[in-house]
Amino acid sequence: MPRRLLQAGVRGYRLLLSPWLGNQCRFEPTCSRYALEALERHGAAAGSYLAVVRIARCAPWCTGGCDPVPVERPRLFRHLLSGATVPVASSVAAGPSDTTTSAEPTTIVPLTSSRPSS
């Protein structure tokens, strides 16, 4: 529910304010597209965190460039939400005779710390 409200706010910005302000974003994807994708992929808390950090990086001395949403959650949220899962593509090596590409199934793996607990 909070994720959908935040996404609606970003979509409202894109519909109402962005046309007036013009396309000034230095990054690809734009900050609003980045925010929508981060919210969709990582949920309300982690997605909002990623969007705020991305907007905070935008400054006159920033060169911008290609900055996609990370596949993994931010470090802070991986530890707070240890029972959460994120889709990860399975890595199956193709044999030497298999030269065609096929869609690999997506598997769900738990986000846990690789460090032993002490």
Biopython code that builds the backbone (N, CA, C, O; Angstrom):
import numpy as np
from Bio.PDB.StructureBuilder import StructureBuilder

atoms = [
    (1, "MET", "N", (0.808, -1.198, 0.000)),
    (1, "MET", "CA", (0.000, 0.000, 0.000)),
    (1, "MET", "C", (0.855, 1.269, 0.000)),
    (1, "MET", "O", (0.615, 2.141, -0.835)),
    (2, "PRO", "N", (1.851, 1.420, 0.900)),
    (2, "PRO", "CA", (2.679, 2.633, 0.865)),
    (2, "PRO", "C", (3.437, 2.768, -0.457)),
    (2, "PRO", "O", (3.626, 3.876, -0.959)),
    (3, "ARG", "N", (3.870, 1.635, -1.016)),
    (3, "ARG", "CA", (4.591, 1.674, -2.286)),
    (3, "ARG", "C", (3.716, 2.266, -3.378)),
    (3, "ARG", "O", (4.182, 3.089, -4.166)),
    (4, "ARG", "N", (2.457, 1.859, -3.434)),
    (4, "ARG", "CA", (1.543, 2.368, -4.464)),
    (4, "ARG", "C", (1.274, 3.862, -4.280)),
    (4, "ARG", "O", (1.152, 4.593, -5.263)),
    (5, "LEU", "N", (1.180, 4.317, -3.044)),
    (5, "LEU", "CA", (0.989, 5.746, -2.793)),
    (5, "LEU", "C", (2.208, 6.551, -3.255)),
    (5, "LEU", "O", (2.066, 7.611, -3.866)),
    (6, "LEU", "N", (3.390, 6.044, -2.960)),
    (6, "LEU", "CA", (4.610, 6.723, -3.393)),
    (6, "LEU", "C", (4.720, 6.731, -4.910)),
    (6, "LEU", "O", (5.118, 7.735, -5.502)),
    (7, "GLN", "N", (4.366, 5.605, -5.547)),
    (7, "GLN", "CA", (4.394, 5.549, -7.007)),
    (7, "GLN", "C", (3.395, 6.536, -7.601)),
    (7, "GLN", "O", (3.686, 7.177, -8.611)),
    (8, "ALA", "N", (2.229, 6.664, -6.989)),
    (8, "ALA", "CA", (1.234, 7.625, -7.470)),
    (8, "ALA", "C", (1.764, 9.048, -7.352)),
    (8, "ALA", "O", (1.517, 9.873, -8.232)),
    (9, "GLY", "N", (2.482, 9.344, -6.287)),
    (9, "GLY", "CA", (3.096, 10.665, -6.136)),
    (9, "GLY", "C", (4.118, 10.954, -7.218)),
    (9, "GLY", "O", (4.157, 12.059, -7.757)),
    (10, "VAL", "N", (4.946, 9.967, -7.541)),
    (10, "VAL", "CA", (5.951, 10.143, -8.600)),
    (10, "VAL", "C", (5.259, 10.306, -9.955)),
    (10, "VAL", "O", (5.657, 11.147, -10.762)),
    (11, "ARG", "N", (4.232, 9.506, -10.199)),
    (11, "ARG", "CA", (3.493, 9.634, -11.464)),
    (11, "ARG", "C", (2.801, 10.996, -11.558)),
    (11, "ARG", "O", (2.748, 11.588, -12.636)),
    (12, "GLY", "N", (2.273, 11.495, -10.445)),
    (12, "GLY", "CA", (1.678, 12.829, -10.419)),
    (12, "GLY", "C", (2.702, 13.898, -10.751)),
    (12, "GLY", "O", (2.415, 14.827, -11.506)),
    (13, "TYR", "N", (3.898, 13.769, -10.189)),
    (13, "TYR", "CA", (4.981, 14.696, -10.514)),
    (13, "TYR", "C", (5.280, 14.663, -12.008)),
    (13, "TYR", "O", (5.415, 15.710, -12.641)),
    (14, "ARG", "N", (5.383, 13.456, -12.572)),
    (14, "ARG", "CA", (5.698, 13.318, -13.990)),
    (14, "ARG", "C", (4.609, 13.912, -14.872)),
    (14, "ARG", "O", (4.901, 14.459, -15.935)),
    (15, "LEU", "N", (3.367, 13.811, -14.439)),
    (15, "LEU", "CA", (2.242, 14.305, -15.224)),
    (15, "LEU", "C", (2.062, 15.817, -15.086)),
    (15, "LEU", "O", (1.812, 16.504, -16.077)),
    (16, "LEU", "N", (2.189, 16.341, -13.856)),
    (16, "LEU", "CA", (1.850, 17.745, -13.605)),
    (16, "LEU", "C", (3.043, 18.699, -13.582)),
    (16, "LEU", "O", (2.971, 19.777, -14.173)),
    (17, "LEU", "N", (4.130, 18.334, -12.920)),
    (17, "LEU", "CA", (5.254, 19.263, -12.749)),
    (17, "LEU", "C", (6.366, 19.096, -13.782)),
    (17, "LEU", "O", (6.932, 20.086, -14.246)),
    (18, "SER", "N", (6.676, 17.888, -14.136)),
    (18, "SER", "CA", (7.792, 17.636, -15.040)),
    (18, "SER", "C", (7.657, 18.349, -16.381)),
    (18, "SER", "O", (8.657, 18.876, -16.868)),
    (19, "PRO", "N", (6.473, 18.398, -17.011)),
    (19, "PRO", "CA", (6.375, 19.131, -18.279)),
    (19, "PRO", "C", (6.701, 20.620, -18.134)),
    (19, "PRO", "O", (7.227, 21.223, -19.070)),
    (20, "TRP", "N", (6.403, 21.219, -16.989)),
    (20, "TRP", "CA", (6.691, 22.638, -16.774)),
    (20, "TRP", "C", (8.164, 22.883, -16.488)),
    (20, "TRP", "O", (8.724, 23.899, -16.899)),
    (21, "LEU", "N", (8.784, 21.952, -15.786)),
    (21, "LEU", "CA", (10.186, 22.121, -15.410)),
    (21, "LEU", "C", (11.134, 21.767, -16.547)),
    (21, "LEU", "O", (12.264, 22.255, -16.586)),
    (22, "GLY", "N", (10.693, 20.932, -17.463)),
    (22, "GLY", "CA", (11.542, 20.508, -18.567)),
    (22, "GLY", "C", (12.425, 19.340, -18.171)),
    (22, "GLY", "O", (12.514, 18.986, -16.995)),
    (23, "ASN", "N", (13.069, 18.752, -19.146)),
    (23, "ASN", "CA", (13.932, 17.594, -18.911)),
    (23, "ASN", "C", (15.338, 18.088, -18.573)),
    (23, "ASN", "O", (16.128, 18.393, -19.467)),
    (24, "GLN", "N", (15.636, 18.163, -17.298)),
    (24, "GLN", "CA", (16.931, 18.642, -16.837)),
    (24, "GLN", "C", (17.766, 17.538, -16.201)),
    (24, "GLN", "O", (18.852, 17.809, -15.686)),
    (25, "CYS", "N", (17.285, 16.310, -16.226)),
    (25, "CYS", "CA", (17.971, 15.226, -15.523)),
    (25, "CYS", "C", (19.288, 14.876, -16.213)),
    (25, "CYS", "O", (19.347, 14.771, -17.438)),
    (26, "ARG", "N", (20.330, 14.698, -15.425)),
    (26, "ARG", "CA", (21.656, 14.360, -15.935)),
    (26, "ARG", "C", (21.876, 12.860, -16.036)),
    (26, "ARG", "O", (22.863, 12.400, -16.611)),
    (27, "PHE", "N", (20.949, 12.107, -15.472)),
    (27, "PHE", "CA", (21.114, 10.660, -15.409)),
    (27, "PHE", "C", (20.200, 9.962, -16.403)),
    (27, "PHE", "O", (19.208, 10.528, -16.863)),
    (28, "GLU", "N", (20.543, 8.749, -16.720)),
    (28, "GLU", "CA", (19.682, 7.866, -17.501)),
    (28, "GLU", "C", (19.547, 6.577, -16.710)),
    (28, "GLU", "O", (20.577, 5.966, -16.424)),
    (29, "PRO", "N", (18.399, 6.127, -16.345)),
    (29, "PRO", "CA", (17.075, 6.699, -16.560)),
    (29, "PRO", "C", (16.879, 7.971, -15.733)),
    (29, "PRO", "O", (17.632, 8.238, -14.796)),
    (30, "THR", "N", (15.868, 8.742, -16.090)),
    (30, "THR", "CA", (15.601, 9.978, -15.358)),
    (30, "THR", "C", (15.310, 9.644, -13.901)),
    (30, "THR", "O", (15.003, 8.499, -13.571)),
    (31, "CYS", "N", (15.405, 10.630, -13.045)),
    (31, "CYS", "CA", (15.202, 10.397, -11.610)),
    (31, "CYS", "C", (13.802, 9.880, -11.302)),
    (31, "CYS", "O", (13.639, 9.039, -10.418)),
    (32, "SER", "N", (12.792, 10.367, -12.014)),
    (32, "SER", "CA", (11.434, 9.885, -11.753)),
    (32, "SER", "C", (11.265, 8.443, -12.220)),
    (32, "SER", "O", (10.609, 7.655, -11.539)),
    (33, "ARG", "N", (11.839, 8.083, -13.359)),
    (33, "ARG", "CA", (11.779, 6.680, -13.801)),
    (33, "ARG", "C", (12.571, 5.786, -12.850)),
    (33, "ARG", "O", (12.155, 4.666, -12.553)),
    (34, "TYR", "N", (13.700, 6.279, -12.380)),
    (34, "TYR", "CA", (14.515, 5.551, -11.412)),
    (34, "TYR", "C", (13.713, 5.297, -10.137)),
    (34, "TYR", "O", (13.719, 4.188, -9.602)),
    (35, "ALA", "N", (13.019, 6.339, -9.652)),
    (35, "ALA", "CA", (12.221, 6.204, -8.429)),
    (35, "ALA", "C", (11.118, 5.175, -8.612)),
    (35, "ALA", "O", (10.895, 4.348, -7.727)),
    (36, "LEU", "N", (10.422, 5.209, -9.747)),
    (36, "LEU", "CA", (9.357, 4.238, -9.994)),
    (36, "LEU", "C", (9.904, 2.815, -10.033)),
    (36, "LEU", "O", (9.316, 1.901, -9.454)),
    (37, "GLU", "N", (11.024, 2.633, -10.712)),
    (37, "GLU", "CA", (11.619, 1.296, -10.799)),
    (37, "GLU", "C", (12.138, 0.827, -9.440)),
    (37, "GLU", "O", (11.979, -0.342, -9.091)),
    (38, "ALA", "N", (12.752, 1.716, -8.676)),
    (38, "ALA", "CA", (13.265, 1.355, -7.348)),
    (38, "ALA", "C", (12.120, 0.977, -6.419)),
    (38, "ALA", "O", (12.233, 0.014, -5.660)),
    (39, "LEU", "N", (11.024, 1.720, -6.467)),
    (39, "LEU", "CA", (9.860, 1.394, -5.634)),
    (39, "LEU", "C", (9.261, 0.056, -6.048)),
    (39, "LEU", "O", (8.874, -0.740, -5.192)),
    (40, "GLU", "N", (9.183, -0.196, -7.332)),
    (40, "GLU", "CA", (8.616, -1.458, -7.814)),
    (40, "GLU", "C", (9.498, -2.644, -7.429)),
    (40, "GLU", "O", (9.000, -3.687, -7.005)),
    (41, "ARG", "N", (10.799, -2.476, -7.579)),
    (41, "ARG", "CA", (11.728, -3.583, -7.346)),
    (41, "ARG", "C", (12.000, -3.838, -5.873)),
    (41, "ARG", "O", (12.094, -4.993, -5.458)),
    (42, "HIS", "N", (12.129, -2.775, -5.069)),
    (42, "HIS", "CA", (12.594, -2.932, -3.687)),
    (42, "HIS", "C", (11.587, -2.544, -2.616)),
    (42, "HIS", "O", (11.888, -2.674, -1.429)),
    (43, "GLY", "N", (10.404, -2.073, -2.991)),
    (43, "GLY", "CA", (9.399, -1.716, -1.999)),
    (43, "GLY", "C", (9.510, -0.274, -1.553)),
    (43, "GLY", "O", (10.360, 0.476, -2.033)),
    (44, "ALA", "N", (8.634, 0.110, -0.622)),
    (44, "ALA", "CA", (8.513, 1.513, -0.215)),
    (44, "ALA", "C", (9.758, 2.028, 0.497)),
    (44, "ALA", "O", (10.271, 3.085, 0.131)),
    (45, "ALA", "N", (10.252, 1.323, 1.489)),
    (45, "ALA", "CA", (11.365, 1.835, 2.297)),
    (45, "ALA", "C", (12.673, 1.878, 1.503)),
    (45, "ALA", "O", (13.285, 2.939, 1.379)),
    (46, "ALA", "N", (13.096, 0.751, 0.975)),
    (46, "ALA", "CA", (14.361, 0.697, 0.245)),
    (46, "ALA", "C", (14.275, 1.487, -1.056)),
    (46, "ALA", "O", (15.247, 2.137, -1.440)),
    (47, "GLY", "N", (13.137, 1.447, -1.742)),
    (47, "GLY", "CA", (12.971, 2.204, -2.979)),
    (47, "GLY", "C", (13.025, 3.696, -2.748)),
    (47, "GLY", "O", (13.630, 4.425, -3.535)),
    (48, "SER", "N", (12.400, 4.162, -1.674)),
    (48, "SER", "CA", (12.449, 5.592, -1.330)),
    (48, "SER", "C", (13.872, 6.010, -0.980)),
    (48, "SER", "O", (14.333, 7.075, -1.391)),
    (49, "TYR", "N", (14.556, 5.176, -0.229)),
    (49, "TYR", "CA", (15.949, 5.459, 0.129)),
    (49, "TYR", "C", (16.805, 5.611, -1.130)),
    (49, "TYR", "O", (17.565, 6.571, -1.254)),
    (50, "LEU", "N", (16.678, 4.657, -2.066)),
    (50, "LEU", "CA", (17.457, 4.726, -3.303)),
    (50, "LEU", "C", (17.114, 5.978, -4.106)),
    (50, "LEU", "O", (18.009, 6.616, -4.660)),
    (51, "ALA", "N", (15.830, 6.339, -4.177)),
    (51, "ALA", "CA", (15.417, 7.523, -4.934)),
    (51, "ALA", "C", (15.967, 8.805, -4.306)),
    (51, "ALA", "O", (16.434, 9.692, -5.020)),
    (52, "VAL", "N", (15.916, 8.905, -2.982)),
    (52, "VAL", "CA", (16.427, 10.101, -2.299)),
    (52, "VAL", "C", (17.936, 10.218, -2.486)),
    (52, "VAL", "O", (18.445, 11.313, -2.723)),
    (53, "VAL", "N", (18.651, 9.111, -2.382)),
    (53, "VAL", "CA", (20.102, 9.132, -2.573)),
    (53, "VAL", "C", (20.431, 9.549, -4.009)),
    (53, "VAL", "O", (21.371, 10.312, -4.235)),
    (54, "ARG", "N", (19.672, 9.059, -4.960)),
    (54, "ARG", "CA", (19.900, 9.418, -6.369)),
    (54, "ARG", "C", (19.660, 10.907, -6.593)),
    (54, "ARG", "O", (20.464, 11.565, -7.254)),
    (55, "ILE", "N", (18.570, 11.451, -6.056)),
    (55, "ILE", "CA", (18.270, 12.867, -6.226)),
    (55, "ILE", "C", (19.321, 13.723, -5.513)),
    (55, "ILE", "O", (19.683, 14.792, -6.004)),
    (56, "ALA", "N", (19.808, 13.261, -4.364)),
    (56, "ALA", "CA", (20.825, 14.004, -3.619)),
    (56, "ALA", "C", (22.159, 14.059, -4.373)),
    (56, "ALA", "O", (22.936, 14.996, -4.188)),
    (57, "ARG", "N", (22.424, 13.065, -5.215)),
    (57, "ARG", "CA", (23.672, 13.062, -5.995)),
    (57, "ARG", "C", (23.653, 14.102, -7.107)),
    (57, "ARG", "O", (24.711, 14.502, -7.592)),
    (58, "CYS", "N", (22.476, 14.543, -7.515)),
    (58, "CYS", "CA", (22.358, 15.497, -8.608)),
    (58, "CYS", "C", (22.808, 16.869, -8.121)),
    (58, "CYS", "O", (22.171, 17.465, -7.252)),
    (59, "ALA", "N", (23.889, 17.359, -8.672)),
    (59, "ALA", "CA", (24.451, 18.651, -8.288)),
    (59, "ALA", "C", (25.161, 19.235, -9.513)),
    (59, "ALA", "O", (25.435, 18.507, -10.466)),
    (60, "PRO", "N", (25.459, 20.517, -9.501)),
    (60, "PRO", "CA", (26.118, 21.121, -10.667)),
    (60, "PRO", "C", (27.448, 20.461, -11.038)),
    (60, "PRO", "O", (27.811, 20.441, -12.214)),
    (61, "TRP", "N", (28.176, 19.924, -10.068)),
    (61, "TRP", "CA", (29.468, 19.297, -10.363)),
    (61, "TRP", "C", (29.344, 17.814, -10.727)),
    (61, "TRP", "O", (30.348, 17.158, -11.004)),
    (62, "CYS", "N", (28.128, 17.290, -10.728)),
    (62, "CYS", "CA", (27.908, 15.887, -11.082)),
    (62, "CYS", "C", (27.836, 15.746, -12.600)),
    (62, "CYS", "O", (27.169, 16.536, -13.269)),
    (63, "THR", "N", (28.520, 14.744, -13.141)),
    (63, "THR", "CA", (28.510, 14.547, -14.590)),
    (63, "THR", "C", (27.315, 13.736, -15.052)),
    (63, "THR", "O", (26.977, 13.774, -16.236)),
    (64, "GLY", "N", (26.659, 12.998, -14.155)),
    (64, "GLY", "CA", (25.492, 12.200, -14.540)),
    (64, "GLY", "C", (25.916, 10.931, -15.249)),
    (64, "GLY", "O", (26.960, 10.360, -14.935)),
    (65, "GLY", "N", (25.117, 10.488, -16.199)),
    (65, "GLY", "CA", (25.418, 9.284, -16.955)),
    (65, "GLY", "C", (24.423, 8.179, -16.680)),
    (65, "GLY", "O", (23.362, 8.418, -16.103)),
    (66, "CYS", "N", (24.760, 6.980, -17.087)),
    (66, "CYS", "CA", (23.891, 5.819, -16.911)),
    (66, "CYS", "C", (24.010, 5.314, -15.472)),
    (66, "CYS", "O", (25.101, 4.986, -15.007)),
    (67, "ASP", "N", (22.881, 5.256, -14.782)),
    (67, "ASP", "CA", (22.857, 4.838, -13.378)),
    (67, "ASP", "C", (21.599, 4.018, -13.129)),
    (67, "ASP", "O", (20.610, 4.553, -12.628)),
    (68, "PRO", "N", (21.615, 2.724, -13.470)),
    (68, "PRO", "CA", (20.420, 1.898, -13.289)),
    (68, "PRO", "C", (20.160, 1.563, -11.824)),
    (68, "PRO", "O", (21.048, 1.680, -10.980)),
    (69, "VAL", "N", (18.940, 1.149, -11.539)),
    (69, "VAL", "CA", (18.563, 0.713, -10.192)),
    (69, "VAL", "C", (19.339, -0.573, -9.881)),
    (69, "VAL", "O", (19.353, -1.491, -10.701)),
    (70, "PRO", "N", (19.984, -0.653, -8.712)),
    (70, "PRO", "CA", (20.726, -1.874, -8.385)),
    (70, "PRO", "C", (19.795, -3.071, -8.215)),
    (70, "PRO", "O", (18.642, -2.925, -7.810)),
    (71, "VAL", "N", (20.305, -4.234, -8.527)),
    (71, "VAL", "CA", (19.524, -5.463, -8.399)),
    (71, "VAL", "C", (19.323, -5.805, -6.925)),
    (71, "VAL", "O", (18.234, -6.215, -6.522)),
    (72, "GLU", "N", (20.368, -5.639, -6.128)),
    (72, "GLU", "CA", (20.274, -5.945, -4.697)),
    (72, "GLU", "C", (19.805, -4.724, -3.925)),
    (72, "GLU", "O", (20.003, -3.584, -4.343)),
    (73, "ARG", "N", (19.178, -4.993, -2.784)),
    (73, "ARG", "CA", (18.750, -3.904, -1.908)),
    (73, "ARG", "C", (19.962, -3.209, -1.317)),
    (73, "ARG", "O", (21.042, -3.794, -1.243)),
    (74, "PRO", "N", (19.787, -1.961, -0.895)),
    (74, "PRO", "CA", (20.893, -1.286, -0.209)),
    (74, "PRO", "C", (21.311, -2.073, 1.032)),
    (74, "PRO", "O", (20.496, -2.771, 1.636)),
    (75, "ARG", "N", (22.540, -1.960, 1.396)),
    (75, "ARG", "CA", (23.114, -2.730, 2.504)),
    (75, "ARG", "C", (22.304, -2.601, 3.792)),
    (75, "ARG", "O", (22.067, -3.593, 4.481)),
    (76, "LEU", "N", (21.885, -1.393, 4.110)),
    (76, "LEU", "CA", (21.097, -1.144, 5.310)),
    (76, "LEU", "C", (19.829, -1.989, 5.319)),
    (76, "LEU", "O", (19.471, -2.551, 6.354)),
    (77, "PHE", "N", (19.155, -2.086, 4.197)),
    (77, "PHE", "CA", (17.880, -2.789, 4.129)),
    (77, "PHE", "C", (18.053, -4.301, 4.005)),
    (77, "PHE", "O", (17.133, -5.047, 4.340)),
    (78, "ARG", "N", (19.189, -4.763, 3.541)),
    (78, "ARG", "CA", (19.440, -6.209, 3.509)),
    (78, "ARG", "C", (19.513, -6.759, 4.925)),
    (78, "ARG", "O", (19.049, -7.869, 5.186)),
    (79, "HIS", "N", (20.091, -5.990, 5.839)),
    (79, "HIS", "CA", (20.226, -6.448, 7.216)),
    (79, "HIS", "C", (18.933, -6.262, 8.003)),
    (79, "HIS", "O", (18.608, -7.086, 8.857)),
    (80, "LEU", "N", (18.199, -5.198, 7.729)),
    (80, "LEU", "CA", (16.947, -4.958, 8.436)),
    (80, "LEU", "C", (15.858, -5.932, 8.017)),
    (80, "LEU", "O", (15.058, -6.370, 8.844)),
    (81, "LEU", "N", (15.828, -6.264, 6.754)),
    (81, "LEU", "CA", (14.782, -7.137, 6.207)),
    (81, "LEU", "C", (15.392, -8.466, 5.788)),
    (81, "LEU", "O", (15.334, -8.827, 4.612)),
    (82, "SER", "N", (15.963, -9.184, 6.712)),
    (82, "SER", "CA", (16.687, -10.413, 6.374)),
    (82, "SER", "C", (15.790, -11.512, 5.845)),
    (82, "SER", "O", (16.287, -12.418, 5.176)),
    (83, "GLY", "N", (14.497, -11.481, 6.110)),
    (83, "GLY", "CA", (13.605, -12.515, 5.601)),
    (83, "GLY", "C", (13.047, -12.202, 4.231)),
    (83, "GLY", "O", (12.351, -13.033, 3.647)),
    (84, "ALA", "N", (13.337, -11.013, 3.696)),
    (84, "ALA", "CA", (12.801, -10.618, 2.392)),
    (84, "ALA", "C", (13.529, -11.352, 1.274)),
    (84, "ALA", "O", (14.647, -11.835, 1.451)),
    (85, "THR", "N", (12.887, -11.424, 0.142)),
    (85, "THR", "CA", (13.487, -12.092, -1.008)),
    (85, "THR", "C", (13.511, -11.156, -2.190)),
    (85, "THR", "O", (12.734, -10.204, -2.268)),
    (86, "VAL", "N", (14.409, -11.435, -3.106)),
    (86, "VAL", "CA", (14.525, -10.674, -4.342)),
    (86, "VAL", "C", (14.740, -11.679, -5.476)),
    (86, "VAL", "O", (15.475, -12.649, -5.293)),
    (87, "PRO", "N", (14.114, -11.472, -6.650)),
    (87, "PRO", "CA", (14.314, -12.411, -7.749)),
    (87, "PRO", "C", (15.727, -12.293, -8.296)),
    (87, "PRO", "O", (16.242, -11.190, -8.481)),
    (88, "VAL", "N", (16.346, -13.431, -8.552)),
    (88, "VAL", "CA", (17.688, -13.485, -9.106)),
    (88, "VAL", "C", (17.676, -14.488, -10.242)),
    (88, "VAL", "O", (17.154, -15.592, -10.085)),
    (89, "ALA", "N", (18.242, -14.124, -11.387)),
    (89, "ALA", "CA", (18.299, -15.038, -12.521)),
    (89, "ALA", "C", (19.290, -16.142, -12.210)),
    (89, "ALA", "O", (20.380, -15.884, -11.699)),
    (90, "SER", "N", (18.907, -17.380, -12.520)),
    (90, "SER", "CA", (19.809, -18.500, -12.261)),
    (90, "SER", "C", (20.910, -18.509, -13.303)),
    (90, "SER", "O", (20.680, -18.177, -14.465)),
    (91, "SER", "N", (22.099, -18.887, -12.884)),
    (91, "SER", "CA", (23.229, -18.918, -13.809)),
    (91, "SER", "C", (23.550, -20.358, -14.154)),
    (91, "SER", "O", (24.237, -21.053, -13.405)),
    (92, "VAL", "N", (23.048, -20.797, -15.296)),
    (92, "VAL", "CA", (23.288, -22.144, -15.783)),
    (92, "VAL", "C", (24.213, -22.024, -16.977)),
    (92, "VAL", "O", (23.888, -21.343, -17.949)),
    (93, "ALA", "N", (25.357, -22.677, -16.915)),
    (93, "ALA", "CA", (26.314, -22.591, -18.011)),
    (93, "ALA", "C", (25.835, -23.442, -19.183)),
    (93, "ALA", "O", (25.403, -24.580, -19.001)),
    (94, "ALA", "N", (25.917, -22.882, -20.374)),
    (94, "ALA", "CA", (25.523, -23.618, -21.573)),
    (94, "ALA", "C", (26.670, -24.504, -22.013)),
    (94, "ALA", "O", (27.840, -24.147, -21.874)),
    (95, "GLY", "N", (26.322, -25.658, -22.543)),
    (95, "GLY", "CA", (27.324, -26.587, -23.043)),
    (95, "GLY", "C", (27.922, -26.079, -24.339)),
    (95, "GLY", "O", (27.387, -25.139, -24.928)),
    (96, "PRO", "N", (29.040, -26.685, -24.813)),
    (96, "PRO", "CA", (29.697, -26.208, -26.024)),
    (96, "PRO", "C", (28.820, -26.360, -27.264)),
    (96, "PRO", "O", (28.972, -25.585, -28.208)),
    (97, "SER", "N", (27.911, -27.328, -27.294)),
    (97, "SER", "CA", (27.075, -27.528, -28.473)),
    (97, "SER", "C", (25.831, -26.656, -28.449)),
    (97, "SER", "O", (25.144, -26.537, -29.463)),
    (98, "ASP", "N", (25.531, -26.046, -27.315)),
    (98, "ASP", "CA", (24.343, -25.218, -27.178)),
    (98, "ASP", "C", (24.702, -23.766, -27.485)),
    (98, "ASP", "O", (25.263, -23.069, -26.639)),
    (99, "THR", "N", (24.375, -23.312, -28.700)),
    (99, "THR", "CA", (24.711, -21.946, -29.090)),
    (99, "THR", "C", (23.499, -21.036, -29.095)),
    (99, "THR", "O", (23.640, -19.829, -29.295)),
    (100, "THR", "N", (22.302, -21.587, -28.879)),
    (100, "THR", "CA", (21.110, -20.753, -28.858)),
    (100, "THR", "C", (20.910, -20.184, -27.471)),
    (100, "THR", "O", (21.322, -20.782, -26.477)),
    (101, "THR", "N", (20.280, -19.035, -27.407)),
    (101, "THR", "CA", (19.988, -18.436, -26.109)),
    (101, "THR", "C", (18.542, -18.724, -25.765)),
    (101, "THR", "O", (17.668, -18.698, -26.630)),
    (102, "SER", "N", (18.305, -18.991, -24.529)),
    (102, "SER", "CA", (16.944, -19.252, -24.073)),
    (102, "SER", "C", (16.702, -18.460, -22.802)),
    (102, "SER", "O", (17.639, -18.088, -22.096)),
    (103, "ALA", "N", (15.444, -18.211, -22.525)),
    (103, "ALA", "CA", (15.096, -17.472, -21.306)),
    (103, "ALA", "C", (15.302, -18.378, -20.101)),
    (103, "ALA", "O", (14.739, -19.470, -20.019)),
    (104, "GLU", "N", (16.112, -17.907, -19.179)),
    (104, "GLU", "CA", (16.383, -18.666, -17.966)),
    (104, "GLU", "C", (15.277, -18.408, -16.948)),
    (104, "GLU", "O", (14.797, -17.279, -16.852)),
    (105, "PRO", "N", (14.863, -19.404, -16.193)),
    (105, "PRO", "CA", (13.847, -19.172, -15.165)),
    (105, "PRO", "C", (14.417, -18.314, -14.033)),
    (105, "PRO", "O", (15.611, -18.359, -13.736)),
    (106, "THR", "N", (13.556, -17.556, -13.428)),
    (106, "THR", "CA", (13.960, -16.723, -12.302)),
    (106, "THR", "C", (13.712, -17.478, -11.016)),
    (106, "THR", "O", (12.635, -18.036, -10.808)),
    (107, "THR", "N", (14.707, -17.492, -10.159)),
    (107, "THR", "CA", (14.567, -18.172, -8.880)),
    (107, "THR", "C", (14.551, -17.132, -7.770)),
    (107, "THR", "O", (15.117, -16.049, -7.918)),
    (108, "ILE", "N", (13.911, -17.457, -6.678)),
    (108, "ILE", "CA", (13.834, -16.570, -5.529)),
    (108, "ILE", "C", (14.798, -17.079, -4.471)),
    (108, "ILE", "O", (14.719, -18.229, -4.038)),
    (109, "VAL", "N", (15.714, -16.199, -4.061)),
    (109, "VAL", "CA", (16.674, -16.573, -3.028)),
    (109, "VAL", "C", (16.520, -15.625, -1.851)),
    (109, "VAL", "O", (16.289, -14.433, -2.055)),
    (110, "PRO", "N", (16.640, -16.116, -0.637)),
    (110, "PRO", "CA", (16.513, -15.226, 0.524)),
    (110, "PRO", "C", (17.716, -14.307, 0.621)),
    (110, "PRO", "O", (18.839, -14.695, 0.300)),
    (111, "LEU", "N", (17.470, -13.090, 1.065)),
    (111, "LEU", "CA", (18.540, -12.127, 1.281)),
    (111, "LEU", "C", (19.052, -12.310, 2.705)),
    (111, "LEU", "O", (18.428, -11.855, 3.663)),
    (112, "THR", "N", (20.174, -12.969, 2.831)),
    (112, "THR", "CA", (20.761, -13.180, 4.151)),
    (112, "THR", "C", (22.198, -12.719, 4.112)),
    (112, "THR", "O", (22.810, -12.629, 3.048)),
    (113, "SER", "N", (22.710, -12.438, 5.243)),
    (113, "SER", "CA", (24.083, -12.002, 5.363)),
    (113, "SER", "C", (25.009, -13.193, 5.150)),
    (113, "SER", "O", (24.742, -14.288, 5.645)),
    (114, "SER", "N", (26.101, -12.979, 4.412)),
    (114, "SER", "CA", (27.065, -14.040, 4.207)),
    (114, "SER", "C", (28.012, -14.191, 5.391)),
    (114, "SER", "O", (28.770, -15.158, 5.476)),
    (115, "ARG", "N", (27.959, -13.229, 6.297)),
    (115, "ARG", "CA", (28.818, -13.284, 7.477)),
    (115, "ARG", "C", (28.184, -14.175, 8.543)),
    (115, "ARG", "O", (26.969, -14.135, 8.735)),
    (116, "PRO", "N", (28.983, -14.970, 9.230)),
    (116, "PRO", "CA", (28.430, -15.769, 10.319)),
    (116, "PRO", "C", (28.003, -14.878, 11.466)),
    (116, "PRO", "O", (28.666, -13.889, 11.781)),
    (117, "SER", "N", (26.890, -15.234, 12.087)),
    (117, "SER", "CA", (26.431, -14.411, 13.223)),
    (117, "SER", "C", (27.256, -14.722, 14.456)),
    (117, "SER", "O", (27.619, -15.871, 14.705)),
    (118, "SER", "N", (27.550, -13.676, 15.227)),
    (118, "SER", "CA", (28.367, -13.891, 16.426)),
    (118, "SER", "C", (27.632, -13.491, 17.649)),
    (118, "SER", "O", (28.164, -13.602, 18.754)),
]
sb = StructureBuilder()
sb.init_structure("model")
sb.init_model(0)
sb.init_chain("A")
sb.init_seg("    ")
for serial, (resi, resn, name, xyz) in enumerate(atoms, 1):
    if name == "N":
        sb.init_residue(resn, " ", resi, " ")
    sb.init_atom(name, np.array(xyz, "f"), 0.0, 1.0, " ", f" {name:<3s}", serial, name[0])
structure = sb.get_structure()
